[in-house]
Amino acid sequence: MRLIALLAFLPLCACGGSPAAEGADRGEHLKEWARITEEAAAADGPPLSSLPLAEEWYQVTIADVPVGYMNTLTSVDDDGSARSMEVMDVQVNRGADTSRMAFETVFQEAPLQPPSLEVLEEAQRSTGGVTLMAYDQRFANNEVKMGLTFPDGEMKLVSFNGEKEHVSMLPRPEQAWLGRLRARLEFTRQCRAGATEIVVQTMRPELGPRVVNLTSTLMRIDKAWDGTQMVEASVWAVQISDVPVNMTEAYETRGATRCYRMLQMGLDMPFGYLLASLSEKEPALQSAEPDASRPLPELVYTMFVILDQPIERVNEARMVEISVGIKAGSSRAPVDLKLPTGGYQRVEPDPDDAARLRVWVDLMAPQDATPEELAETDFRSPSAMIDSSDEVIIALSHKADPLCAEDGKPLPKGHTNGKLPIALAEELAYALRQIVHEHIEDKHLSTAYASASETARTASGDCTEHAVLLAAVLRARGIPSRVCHGLVYVEQGGSAIDGQVHVDASGNVDPAGGGLTGQYGWHMWTQALIAGKWIDLDATLHLPFTVGHVLVGTSSMADKDAHNNHMQMAALIGNLEITVHDVSHSFER
């Protein structure tokens, strides 16, 4: 089990200190903001006429424990183009394993022209003034890169998974937007004018090539560390459209870079508050180095959903009926809980509680794919993460042929891709699941998000590596596939990977085990599209699939989507409660 969707938010940090002030208290802060704006405007002089060039270092903590650093750098090239770079490098515990993750984003933008640096010419509005937007994620020894350019009225997306490049040509956005630096300068302009809510349209590399609204709302006037002392700061709540997380930013209220220089960034995570604070370079770098005396936050087992009773003989069950809801008092949870119907899962409103959902997982009732899903080419095409065209993956996919023959269902001679009779397609899909389960011999939690082609070569990883590799070998044999994220049932506090780690009722890791008999942990698996229905397949488990799964979302893992399809999981982690209503072990219709 893993929190890849949540981890994908780490580079989104655009944050501040503690929960925002509300009600009458915020009203007093708004009055103070108006006074500060009036005083500062008189002392400001003219607007920014040149880009403030600077390198900043931030120490990153989670739940007050140093876990890494963030580094930002703004520069101007010889041709006048502006360049901004952000790097975050952190280490966390995932079960008994430690993972180090680094995220780097780069924007190259057309020269900023005074007096209004944030303004774009008409011809630049569909590109945001950006000539290059790049994203590089490194987890352990695995690396995935993305670069976006804007040739000839289109967008060219080049993704690299460690083995080869994948190129996609996409239409440019219809709406105008701003690159990172111009978006920052537009925020600065409105902030200096005294605005209390600022909406800027921009792109975030980790979310892929799509325009998002970045909404900043002033919450309070507070104190923040500027690297040498505590100073007055404006603290803003920040929301990215369709990204369900709570973020804050803190900015200087005085001086030449007021409303531009960021002092603090924070992100409300289910396992602790993530805070990036201005720091000197050396202390920031030291926070990312291993230190046995510093216990790191644990991101997997502390997020388990504990049941009040076990699911009886879950591996032998045909159907389970559960009720899923949001924990009372959960501040990060969505207002309306939504879960999809798909695969073996059917979802309806809970007849006993309008705020909850009733979920059935029935191994004899796979759901029909929608017309849109049937037509979607991304479920058939290779991508950086699911590189079904890779020669090692293709070779691995053909190891399933002898298994099919042994079961008395040999594939047509010379079969590579194309349609198969339903019975043979199902036989091939189950054989491919078995091949992946056996191929990944080194099952652990430290790999952290390798591509399918990397996993095919290293034969190591956790549920994510199993899911993407199975999706890849399915596509290599002509079976459309997608990756699922959600929950899996485990007993005795164990892991779906090795069953070795236990947690107590508070979610604390307990290596010696405990008395727990039922819980759900975050997980990933695969679905294969066969005869118009999505068939769930879990290559991590020793069984093809069990009723102990709760589907939260699916993803084709197409390059253009980046981590978008995992985002709905973030708001649910740490906020769900599940009640078991019924379990059936009968396979008779």
Buried (B, 14 or more C-beta within 10 A) or exposed (E): BBBBBBBBBBBBBBBBBBBBBEEEEBEEBBEBBEEBBEEBEEEBEEBBEEBEEEEBBBBBBBEEBBBBBBBBBBEBEEEEBBBBBBBBBBBBBBBBBBBBBBBBBBBBBBEBEEEBBBBBEEEBBBBBBBBBBBBBBBBBBBBBBBBBBBEEEEBBBBBBBBBBEBEBEBEBBEEBBBBBBBBBBBBBBBBBEBBBEBBBBBBBBBBBBBBBBBBBBBBBBBBBBBBEEEBBBBBBBBBBEEBBBBBBBBBBBBBEBBBBBBBBBBBBBBBBBBBBBBBEEEEBBBBBEEEEEEEBBBBBBBBBBBBEEBBEEBEEBBBBBBBBBBEEEBEBBBEEBEBBBBBBBBBEEBEEEEEBBBBBBBBEBBBEBEEEBEEBEBBBBBBBBBBBBBEBBBEBBBBBBEBBEEEEBBBEEEBEBEEBEEEBBBBBBBBBBBBBBEBBEEBBBBBBBBBBBBBBBBBBBBBBBBBBBBBBBBBBBBBBBBBBBBBBBBBBBBBBBEEEBBBBEEBEBBEEBEEBEBBBBBBBBBBBBBEEBBBBBBBBBEEBBBBBBBBBBBBBBBBBBBBBBBBBBBBBBBBBBBBBEEBBEEEEE
